[in-house]
Amino acid sequence: MPLIQYLSRIRFDWGAIDFLPEEIRRLGIHSPLLVSDSGIAAAGLVERLIDAAKPYRPVLYLDTVENPTEACLRECLQIWAGRGCDGIIALGGGSCLDLAKAVALVTSHDGEFASYDIQMGNSSAIGRVTPHIAIPTAAGTGAEIGRACVLKLSTGRKSAAVNLNLVADTVICDPQLTMTLPPRLTAATGIDALSHGLEAAISSSPNPPAKAIALDCVRRAGTWLLAAYENGSDKQARWEMMMAALMGGMCLQKGLGAAHAMATPLEEKGHHHGTLIGVLLPHAVRFNAASASAELGEIARLLSAGKEAEDLARWLSTLVEAVGLPTRLAELGFESGEFPRIASRSAESHLNLTNPRSAGPGDYLELLTAAL
């Protein structure tokens, strides 16, 4: 039975970051740990946040890496203990937002992060976590409002904890913070946002409110991504893409599907999640046409892409190419010999459970081969 819950306290608009001290005070935080990265700092956004947070003075952690690691988590925990932190602010893209969730989880629960892995069935044990505020600087992952947290373990394996208690207590979405995002990241994160709406809309989990949000996410992202990519100063495009990303995160509780099931193990080679999704999504659409033809046709019509799943798949490939992203896995250095292992991992993923068409290792091998 699906759980329908929406979802957190959200401040959304130009200048929303100026409400940060009010939200810190509301949560009873006195010494926040700011989780961000060096690129965000170089863009001047950490300085902007420090200024906005006054009179509070966040303790800084700026070494988050793409696809955050267990080592990053340990470094955060050392700072946490040494500086007496009692809450978290995440500033950045999905990596910073996920790392902050991991800190919130481990500082409020016994055991290691991997103890709460959803594949092991332990995510249901997650209770209330340390108070945290999520402030995205990209329009893509929806991690600011998402219930999932992914961390790369020291073994190299990715571990995911998934629970509504991981959703940030406050989300601050200020489109101004995305204005410096370079075109390639605008493209990759935007495709990710679009994919969340698309895969959630067709997922096998019944959740009509989430589906309605998912379809509006698809409409916004499909309409405004190219404009945001071509002109990063287009304020309406930036606002619409940030809203699309937020809505993509809001519908994640409906579940995703084949494209995300494949992207997760493929990411372990270090490629950007949204870039991989751009390659995989058209193939997932074609595969799912047998079970979700009506839903995919509805999305195609919504985007003025045609009337059928195949029309939608072609439209997606054209969009991915138009925003300068690769359309084949070979362009990213993959070889077919890697695919049997990845296909098995994809079939075992919790993301496969809500794909509208049943998919086993053989199906995923065919999809990966087609995407090569």
Solvent accessible surface area in square Angstrom, and as a share of the most:
residue,aa,sasa,rsa
1,M,230,1.03
2,P,50,0.31
3,L,111,0.55
4,I,86,0.44
5,Q,83,0.37
6,Y,83,0.32
7,L,29,0.14
8,S,36,0.23
9,R,96,0.35
10,I,55,0.28
11,R,51,0.18
12,F,40,0.17
13,D,68,0.35
14,W,79,0.28
15,G,28,0.27
16,A,5,0.04
17,I,0,0.00
18,D,82,0.42
19,F,87,0.36
20,L,0,0.00
21,P,24,0.15
22,E,69,0.31
23,E,0,0.00
24,I,0,0.00
25,R,140,0.51
26,R,113,0.41
27,L,37,0.18
28,G,45,0.43
29,I,2,0.01
30,H,145,0.65
31,S,29,0.18
32,P,0,0.00
33,L,0,0.00
34,L,0,0.00
35,V,0,0.00
36,S,0,0.00
37,D,33,0.17
38,S,81,0.52
39,G,46,0.44
40,I,24,0.12
41,A,36,0.28
42,A,94,0.73
43,A,49,0.38
44,G,31,0.30
45,L,18,0.09
46,V,8,0.05
47,E,129,0.58
48,R,86,0.32
49,L,0,0.00
50,I,61,0.31
51,D,80,0.41
52,A,12,0.09
53,A,0,0.00
54,K,122,0.52
55,P,110,0.69
56,Y,38,0.14
57,R,208,0.76
58,P,15,0.10
59,V,10,0.06
60,L,70,0.35
61,Y,7,0.03
62,L,46,0.23
63,D,93,0.48
64,T,12,0.07
65,V,70,0.40
66,E,100,0.45
67,N,26,0.13
68,P,7,0.05
69,T,35,0.21
70,E,22,0.10
71,A,45,0.35
72,C,7,0.04
73,L,7,0.03
74,R,121,0.44
75,E,74,0.33
76,C,0,0.00
77,L,46,0.23
78,Q,132,0.59
79,I,46,0.23
80,W,40,0.14
81,A,81,0.63
82,G,64,0.61
83,R,153,0.56
84,G,54,0.52
85,C,10,0.06
86,D,53,0.27
87,G,0,0.00
88,I,0,0.00
89,I,0,0.00
90,A,1,0.01
91,L,0,0.00
92,G,0,0.00
93,G,22,0.21
94,G,15,0.15
95,S,27,0.17
96,C,1,0.00
97,L,4,0.02
98,D,19,0.10
99,L,0,0.00
100,A,0,0.00
101,K,4,0.02
102,A,0,0.00
103,V,0,0.00
104,A,0,0.00
105,L,0,0.00
106,V,26,0.15
107,T,40,0.23
108,S,48,0.31
109,H,34,0.15
110,D,130,0.67
111,G,49,0.47
112,E,116,0.52
113,F,1,0.00
114,A,31,0.24
115,S,49,0.32
116,Y,23,0.09
117,D,0,0.00
118,I,48,0.24
119,Q,88,0.39
120,M,119,0.53
121,G,53,0.51
122,N,61,0.31
123,S,5,0.03
124,S,100,0.65
125,A,69,0.53
126,I,6,0.03
127,G,30,0.29
128,R,201,0.73
129,V,20,0.12
130,T,14,0.08
131,P,45,0.28
132,H,2,0.01
133,I,0,0.00
134,A,4,0.03
135,I,0,0.00
136,P,2,0.01
137,T,4,0.03
138,A,15,0.12
139,A,9,0.07
140,G,1,0.01
141,T,41,0.24
142,G,0,0.00
143,A,11,0.09
144,E,5,0.02
145,I,1,0.00
146,G,2,0.02
147,R,72,0.26
148,A,37,0.28
149,C,0,0.00
150,V,44,0.25
151,L,1,0.00
152,K,58,0.25
153,L,17,0.08
154,S,91,0.59
155,T,115,0.67
156,G,27,0.26
157,R,81,0.30
158,K,19,0.08
159,S,0,0.00
160,A,15,0.11
161,A,0,0.00
162,V,16,0.09
163,N,26,0.13
164,L,31,0.15
165,N,60,0.31
166,L,0,0.00
167,V,15,0.08
168,A,2,0.02
169,D,44,0.23
170,T,0,0.00
171,V,0,0.00
172,I,0,0.00
173,C,0,0.00
174,D,2,0.01
175,P,0,0.00
176,Q,92,0.41
177,L,5,0.03
178,T,1,0.01
179,M,43,0.19
180,T,84,0.49
181,L,27,0.13
182,P,67,0.42
183,P,79,0.50
184,R,128,0.47
185,L,71,0.35
186,T,6,0.03
187,A,0,0.00
188,A,2,0.01
189,T,8,0.04
190,G,0,0.00
191,I,2,0.01
192,D,3,0.01
193,A,0,0.00
194,L,0,0.00
195,S,0,0.00
196,H,8,0.04
197,G,0,0.00
198,L,1,0.00
199,E,4,0.02
200,A,0,0.00
201,A,3,0.02
202,I,9,0.04
203,S,10,0.07
204,S,68,0.44
205,S,22,0.14
206,P,90,0.56
207,N,3,0.01
208,P,97,0.61
209,P,56,0.35
210,A,0,0.00
211,K,57,0.24
212,A,62,0.48
213,I,32,0.16
214,A,0,0.00
215,L,31,0.15
216,D,33,0.17
217,C,0,0.00
218,V,0,0.00
219,R,93,0.34
220,R,45,0.17
221,A,0,0.00
222,G,15,0.14
223,T,81,0.47
224,W,53,0.19
225,L,0,0.00
226,L,66,0.33
227,A,31,0.24
228,A,1,0.01
229,Y,54,0.20
230,E,125,0.56
231,N,77,0.40
232,G,25,0.24
233,S,79,0.51
234,D,40,0.21
235,K,109,0.46
236,Q,103,0.46
237,A,0,0.00
238,R,10,0.03
239,W,67,0.24
240,E,23,0.10
241,M,5,0.02
242,M,1,0.00
243,M,37,0.17
244,A,0,0.00
245,A,1,0.01
246,L,6,0.03
247,M,23,0.10
248,G,0,0.00
249,G,2,0.02
250,M,34,0.15
251,C,0,0.00
252,L,28,0.14
253,Q,19,0.09
254,K,8,0.03
255,G,10,0.10
256,L,16,0.08
257,G,2,0.02
258,A,0,0.00
259,A,0,0.00
260,H,6,0.03
261,A,0,0.00
262,M,0,0.00
263,A,0,0.00
264,T,36,0.21
265,P,5,0.03
266,L,1,0.00
267,E,13,0.06
268,E,40,0.18
269,K,104,0.44
270,G,49,0.47
271,H,41,0.18
272,H,47,0.21
273,H,42,0.19
274,G,0,0.00
275,T,8,0.04
276,L,0,0.00
277,I,0,0.00
278,G,3,0.03
279,V,2,0.01
280,L,0,0.00
281,L,3,0.02
282,P,4,0.03
283,H,33,0.15
284,A,2,0.01
285,V,1,0.01
286,R,91,0.33
287,F,23,0.10
288,N,1,0.01
289,A,30,0.23
290,A,85,0.66
291,S,61,0.40
292,A,2,0.02
293,S,67,0.43
294,A,75,0.58
295,E,58,0.26
296,L,0,0.00
297,G,3,0.02
298,E,66,0.30
299,I,1,0.00
300,A,0,0.00
301,R,133,0.49
302,L,69,0.34
303,L,18,0.09
304,S,104,0.67
305,A,19,0.15
306,G,30,0.28
307,K,140,0.59
308,E,107,0.48
309,A,8,0.06
310,E,69,0.31
311,D,31,0.16
312,L,0,0.00
313,A,0,0.00
314,R,128,0.47
315,W,59,0.21
316,L,2,0.01
317,S,35,0.23
318,T,90,0.53
319,L,14,0.07
320,V,2,0.01
321,E,123,0.55
322,A,50,0.39
323,V,1,0.01
324,G,40,0.38
325,L,9,0.04
326,P,14,0.09
327,T,46,0.27
328,R,123,0.45
329,L,0,0.00
330,A,42,0.33
331,E,91,0.41
332,L,28,0.14
333,G,48,0.46
334,F,7,0.03
335,E,122,0.55
336,S,63,0.40
337,G,70,0.67
338,E,47,0.21
339,F,1,0.00
340,P,73,0.46
341,R,132,0.48
342,I,3,0.01
343,A,1,0.01
344,S,43,0.28
345,R,70,0.25
346,S,0,0.00
347,A,21,0.17
348,E,117,0.52
349,S,13,0.08
350,H,49,0.22
351,L,30,0.15
352,N,21,0.11
353,L,142,0.70
354,T,31,0.18
355,N,9,0.05
356,P,31,0.19
357,R,83,0.30
358,S,105,0.68
359,A,10,0.08
360,G,25,0.24
361,P,72,0.46
362,G,48,0.46
363,D,43,0.22
364,Y,0,0.00
365,L,67,0.33
366,E,128,0.57
367,L,13,0.07
368,L,0,0.00
369,T,74,0.43
370,A,66,0.51
371,A,1,0.01
372,L,54,0.27
